Structures are given as C-alpha cells and as structure tokens.
Amino acid sequence: MPTATASPFRFQGWSLFSLLAALVLLMTGLILVLNPDLTEGVRSAIRATARSSFALFLLAFTASAFAVLVPAPLSRLLVRERRFIGLAFAFSHLVHAVLIYSYGQLNTEFWPGRTTLGNVPGTVGYVFILLLALTSFKSTTRLIGFKAWKRLHVTGMWVLAAIFAYSNFKRIPMSAWYVLPFGLICAATAIRLVGKLAQANKRLHTPQRAA
C-alpha cells in the first residue's frame, strides 16, 4: 500500500507562525543593534517592519486567488497556511506599532507633528488587524457565526489593501521607491479580483448534482 508523501515544507501551522515571528524579531533586533544611533535605528526598524508586514499581507491577500488561477502545491500551501500567515502579519504590525511608540518617546517632535486626520488610516487599519486576529480562531468564529466572520474578514482585507495603497501612493512624491509597493498592491488587487471572477465562473459551469 503506497504511503502518503510528506510535505517538503516542514513549517506548518503554529510552527510557521513561530518561524515568521522569530524572523521579524531577529530582523528588528539586528537593525537596532547594528545602528549606532538608537533613534535612527528605531526609525529604520519601523520601515523594515512596515515592509515585512506588507509582504505577509500580500501573501494572505492573494492566496485564494493564486490557488484558483495557478493550482499548484505552493498555491495550495498558501491557502492552507493563510490563517497563520495572517497572524504573522498581525504580529509584524504589532512590532511595528511598538517601534512607532518607542520612536515617539525618543523623538518628542514626532507626535506633535502629526495631525488627527493623518492618524485616521493607521488607526482604522489597526482596529481591523485586531478584529481579524481575534477572530482567526475556531472558538471566536463559532461565537460570531460563519457569515459574520466571512463578512468581517473580506471587508477587513479590502480595507487594509486600500490603506496600504493610500499609504504608499501619498509617499510617492517623497521617494520614487514607493511606486514599487503601490504597484504591487494594485497588482495584488487585480489578481484577487480575477481570482474571484474565475472562481465564480467555475461554479457557474460546474454541473449541479441531483438531490
């Protein structure tokens, strides 16, 4: 009798989350240790965790679309581990928030230089990240019901995508580098939409079984 082939990727579930979280902490620690100026080190770590959060969000955001458009072991793996990738994204952004708070303590001109309106997108984003993280467990999913869970997660992912797009777009005049992440989030949006259309088309043309 043939034996099942083990997955070549040994990190799955909570072990995958632990690996990603450890990499975020290692990256942050190295940046802080290697930078001779603490304030600048924290500022660099803020940028780095913004990028790690963005990369993890893109993986979670496009996982289901890639599974439909490019069915392969890797895309199926992304769908299977999407919850833990999403939790790693939340962890990365938690570290990002701690660094922002620390920078505000080190640089007393930081918070007074920000406006209430300017803080709205980030605040909304963190509220959704918290809600998505808290409802990423079976117990909380049962508590709110599957339909409410689905609406929350679909809405939350689109809100976060819009915030990432806005945050990068408004920074393009400061640096042309921001064209790249803005282009990536636009491409990810297109991939997700095409994936949804392909999924709907597949369901439409799938023969219904007789009751």
N, C-alpha and C positions, 0 to 999 in steps of 0.2 A: 504494500500500500504506500503511495507517494506521501512524503512528509511535506508539510507546509513550508514555504520558503520564508525565512525570517526577513524582516525589513532591513535593508542595508543601513538605514539611519537609526542609530541606537537611542537617540534622544527623542522621547515622545512624552506627551502629557506634561506632568509636573516637572519631569527631568528636563524637558525642552525649555519650559519656563525658567527653571533654575539656571540653566546654561545661559539663556539670553539676559536674565537679570544680572548674573555674575559678570558677563561681558560688559554690560552698561556700567556697573560699579567699577570694574577694572579700568575701563577707558576713562571714567571720571577721575578715579584716583591717580592714574598716571599723569593726566593733564595737570592736576593740582600739584602733584609732587615735582614734576619736571619744570613747572613755570616758576621762575624766581620771585615774581610779584604775585601775591595771593589774590589781589583784586582782579588783575588781568587773567590769572589762572581760572578763577571762578567764571569770569566773563567768557573765556574760551570753552569752559566746560558747559556753559549754558548753550552755546552754539552747537557743541558736539552732541549733547543730549536732544536738542531740537532735531538734529539730523537722524539720530538713531530712532527717535520716536516716529519721525516721518517715514523712514524705511519700513519699520514694523507696521505702521498704519497701512502703507501701500500694499503690503503682503496680505493683511487681513481684508482690506477693502476689495481686492481683485481676486481673491482665492476662488470663490464660487464661479466667477466668470471664466477664469482660466480652466477650471475643471470641465466646463461646458465647451469652450472654444478649442482647448488643446488637451483633450483627455489623455493623460499620461500618469505614470506613477508619481511624479513630482507634484503635479497639479492636484491629484487625489490626496497626496500627503498634506499639502497646504490646507485643503478643506478640512481634513481630519484634525489637524492641529490648529485650526483657525482660532479657536477659543483661547488657547494658551499663548498664541502669538498676540492676540488682542490684549490679554492680561499683561504680557511683557511690554506691550506698547504703553499700557496704563502705568506700569512700574517705571518705565523710562521717563514718562512725563511727570511722575511724582518726583523723581530725582531732579528733573528739570525745574519743577516748582520750588523745591528746597534750595536749589542753586540760585534761583531768582531772588528768593527771600534773603539768602546769605549775601548776595551782591548788594541788595538794598541796604543791608546793615553796614557793609563795608564802604559803600559809596552813598553818602547821605543825600546827594543831589538826585539820585535815581528816582525815588518815588515822587518827590515834589515836581519833577519834570514831566510826569505822566498825567494825562487827563482822565477823567471818569469815562468819557466816551471811548478813549483809546484802550481802556481796560475791559470794555464790554465783550469783544470777541473772545479774548482769553478766558474770561470768567464763564461765559456760556460754554466754551469748549471744555473747561474743567468740570462743570456741572454734568455734562453729558458723559465725559470719561468716567466720572464717579458712578453715575447711574448704570452705564454699560458694564463696568467692572463688578458692581454689586449684584447685577442680575445675570452674571455669567456662570451661575451655579445652579444645579438641578433644584435645590430647595427654594431658591428665590424665583426661579422660572415657574415652579408649581404654585408658588404663593400669588404671583400676579396673573398667572394664566398664559398659555402659549400665544394667544392672539395679541395680548397687550405686550408680551415680551418681543414678539416679532415686529410690531409697530415701533416700539421703543428702539430696537437695535437698527432697524432700517433707517428710521429718522435720524438717530444719533450718528450713524456712519456718514449720512449725507450732510448733516450739519458740520461734522468735523472736516469732511472733504472741502466744504465751502470755506471754512475758517482757514484751512491750510492754503487754499487757493488765494484767498484775500490777503493773508499774511505775507505770502511770497510776492504777490503782484504789487503790493504797495511798496515793497522794498526794492523793486527793480530800478527806480531812479537812483537809489543809493549805490547799487552794485549790479552790474550786468549778470553776475553769477546767479542771481535769483531767477533769471529766465529758465534755468535748468529745472529747479524744483517746481516752478509754476507749470512748465511744460509737462513734467512728469505727472502732476496731479490732474492736469487736463487729459492726458493720455489715459490715466487710470480711470477717470470718469467715463471716457469713451468706451474703454474695454468693458467696464461694468455694465453700461447701457446695452452694448452689443451682446454681451453675455445674457442679459435678461431677455432681449428680443429673441435670441437663439433658443433659449430655454422655453419661452412661450410658444415659439414656432414648433418646437419638438413635441410639446404637449398637444398642440393643435392637430398634428399629423400622426399622433400615436393612437392606434385603434383602441377603442374602449372595450374592455372585456364585458361580456354579457353577465348580468347578475344571476 
